[in-house]
């Protein structure tokens, strides 16, 4: 296997199922402060959320859908209290959805009609420079990205969610720039009956374990009275260079939040939902509330141990 820089690769997790099952039921309430404020809260809302760590700095990254405008926003907060960067998504491509990073590269889906683009941003660049764009012939409400190995060759796996269908793309990882990666579609699958539920995730994540097995952590908000019941499902993904399938082993968790806005606009997997793997291999599940509150803060919840 050719030498690939760590900044291109995901952190691998030992015993993903064990770490998933060890997460606390109730998450930790946190506030992101000093954010830009979008006043049209009846329409505009947060839609994707992840985190990125570089040295001693932890960055909180979320997408904001501005349905009344021609593009969405990506907002990056440093250490919870400092607005680090704010950029527009590509003109005429709105509704940036669920996101994930691999190494220092952030993958963001946007839709237009029945098509979508996946934009890849360098999180260490001066202004979240876009280094690659992937065009898809289907919608893209959320995505997950990780890397894995086939016959000593490293590949990216990009999984793009469109309703309850998930489209799989792989790319052999080159030691050259991210712009040189070439993603090809290898198949799709539907999660229409997982424990009797249809999993139309607004956010999810991919994690590769230390044994080279890829896992999907599907974050699903099920309607429950005047709010949402947030459930996580652990699903094994089996990609090859010519296809993909999945295996659900019956592992799921009901997660609850504590603090911040209550009801459907609170921190739920309906809004900014995602995952993070820490540099030491811990698993973190994330959620935000629907809107930035006047006074420019956002309620979030994280589940970790």
C-alpha positions, 0 to 999 in steps of 0.5 A, a space after each residue: 500500500 502506498 504511503 498516504 498522509 494521515 490528513 487524507 484518512 479517517 481515524 480507525 475505531 476499535 470495537 465500534 459495536 462496543 463503543 456504540 453500546 457504551 454511549 450514554 443514553 442522555 447526551 451532554 447539552 452544549 452551546 455554540 456561541 457568537 454565530 451569524 444570525 439568520 432571521 427567517 427561522 420559519 424556513 431556514 434551519 440547520 441541516 448538517 453537523 460534524 466536528 474536526 480536531 486539529 491539535 488543541 483546536 476543536 472546530 464545530 462545523 454545520 450546514 445551514 439551509 437558506 431555502 429562500 436564497 440561491 445558496 446555503 451556508 457552511 459555518 465553522 466555529 472554533 472552540 465553541 465560542 469563536 466564529 472561524 469561517 462562514 462561506 456560501 455553498 455553490 450558487 444555485 445549489 441549496 439545501 446543504 445536508 448531512 455532512 462528514 469529514 475524512 481527515 482534513 476534508 469536509 464532504 457537503 451535499 447540495 441538491 437542485 431538482 433531482 440532482 446533487 453535487 458533493 463539494 469537498 472542502 479543505 478544512 485547514 485552508 484559509 477560507 474553506 477552499 473547495 478542492 473537488 466536486 462530485 456530480 450525482 444523478 440523484 438527490 443527496 440529503 446526507 452523506 458519510 465518508 470513510 476509507 478502507 482497504 481492498 487487497 492492500 489498496 486504500 479506497 474511500 467509501 462515500 455513501 450518499 443518502 436520498 430518502 431511504 436509498 443510499 448510493 455508494 461511491 468508491 475511489 482508490 486513494 492516491 498519494 496526490 491531491 484530493 482533486 485527483 480522486 476519482 469516485 465511481 458509483 458501485 451500487 445502492 441499497 435501501 433501508 426500508 425495513 430496519 427493525 420495522 422502520 424506514 431509515 430516511 436519515 437526515 444525518 449519519 456517519 461511516 466508521 471503519 474499525 481496526 479490522 477494516 470493517 465499515 460501519 454505518 451509524 444511522 441517526 433517525 428521528 422518529 415522530 413521537 407525539 409533539 417531538 422526535 424520538 432519536 434512534 441510532 442504528 448500527 449497520 455493517 457496510 460491505 463495499 467492493 470495487 464492483 458492488 455494495 451490500 449491508 448487514 443489520 445485526 439488530 443493534 440500535 439505541 434510543 438517545 435522549 437530549 437534556 437542555 436547550 429548546 424542547 419539542 421538535 425544534 430542539 436538538 434532534 437527529 432531524 436537524 444537524 445530526 452527525 458523528 465524530 471520531 476523536 484522534 484517540 478513537 472514541 466515538 461521538 454522536 452529535 445533534 443540533 437544534 433547528 435554529 440559531 437563537 436570536 443572540 446568536 447561539 445554537 443548542 447542541 447535544 453530544 453523546 460520548 464517553 
